[in-house]
Structures are given as structure tokens and as C-alpha cells.
Amino acid sequence: MSEHDHDHPHAPVTDGDEPAAARRARALEELLVSKGVVRHEDVRQMVDWLVSRTPADGARLVARAWVDPKFKERLLGDARAAALELGLDPGPSPVVIAVENTAAIHHMVVCTLCSCYPRALLGPPPDWYKSLPYRSRAVSDPRGVLTEFGVELEHDAQLRVLDSTADIRYLVIPHRPAGSEEMSEQQLAALVTRDAMIGVAHPVAPTPAPVR
């Protein structure tokens, strides 16, 4: 007989060292399933969709905007439609707004109430984005927060803090870095990071061409 051939109850495998928030979420799921509101399969499919998202889709939008001024206009006018134009899933949020960082204006995004975020285009939000210190200080001391992330703005640069909501998500088009003029769209996308599309970082600087 195998050591597993026995007849006694086991605790669910999800119980081990489970955070309180996860236990509450699982209990809510069980309640909604018992009421017939959702099915376990629906929840699993949504979780799979969420964890499959990465910043690569957002980076594609930014790179296309850098090389195609007319596309950038469409992206700034309707980010959802622009994403669909490239075959990208903009997610369930009713409104996705793209904003452009320039030498004169810098945008950074926060969600002061919780962690609303364009997951479909940027992937899961980083832990610091959801933290209370970031959510409060991004509003009260945005330049100090940017400094901690290594971003120093010109003294006369205008800084705009955008507060996401349940209905509105923001995507920052970062300022295109110098030295990237000869790079392909795919190469440009590799310079665009998640943090740059939140507005707390600059894009990765291009690698200088070797001197011959």
C-alpha cells in the first residue's frame, strides 16, 4: 500500500502560509460561485489573462508613436483604439489615456485610492506602485519621489501627477532618448520600460555604436 492510500481529510493546498488578503479573496470567490455569479473556470481564465500581461505591449505602442507622428496623434486621441489598431488588447477599462512626456512637461501616474493600472498594456503593477508611501507622496512630494527613482527634472519643467480611477487608466509616452534616431521600431521598444510608462523613469539609453 502506498503511504498516500489512506482515508482521512486534508486541508486545501491553498491554505499554506496564505496571506490574509488572499484568504479573503478566495472566500469571496467561493461565495460568488455558490451564488451562481461566477464559475471557478471564469476566475481561473481571468487570472491566467492577468499574469500573461507584460509591459511589451505598452512598449510597442510607445515605439510606434516615436517613429510615426500620425500614429502618435491617434494614440494621444484614443489610446484604446490605437492599441486595437496594432492588434493589442487594451483591457476592460472604459478609458485609456496616453500622455506625452517632453522636455517641458513630465507626467507621472499614481492611483491614490488603490492600484488602478493599465494591466493589459503594462502587466501587473509593481509592489511600490500599490504601496501607501508612493500613493501619498506622489501627490504631496512628486519631485522628491522622482529623485528617489533617479529622475531629475529641469527646474522650470512642469510636473503633472495623474490619478488613475476605476474608469480611467493612463499610459505615459516617455521622451525619446537622444541617440536613438537610427534605431528600428523593435530596437526602440526594447528601450521602453514599465517604469518609464508610469513616468518614474526615463527610457533606457541606447548603447553607443562602437568606434571604428
Secondary structure, 3 states (H helix, E strand, C coil): CCCCCCCCCCCCHHHCCCCHHHHHHHHHHHHHHHCCCCCHHHHHHHHHHHHHCCCHHHHHHHHHHHHCHHHHHHHHHCHHHHHHHCCCCCCCCCEEEEEECCCCEEEEEECCCCCCCCHHHHCCCCHHHHCHHHHHHHHHCHHHHHHHCCCCCCCCCEEEEEECCCCEEEEEECCCCCCCCCCCHHHHHCCCCHHHHHCCCCCCCCCCCCCC
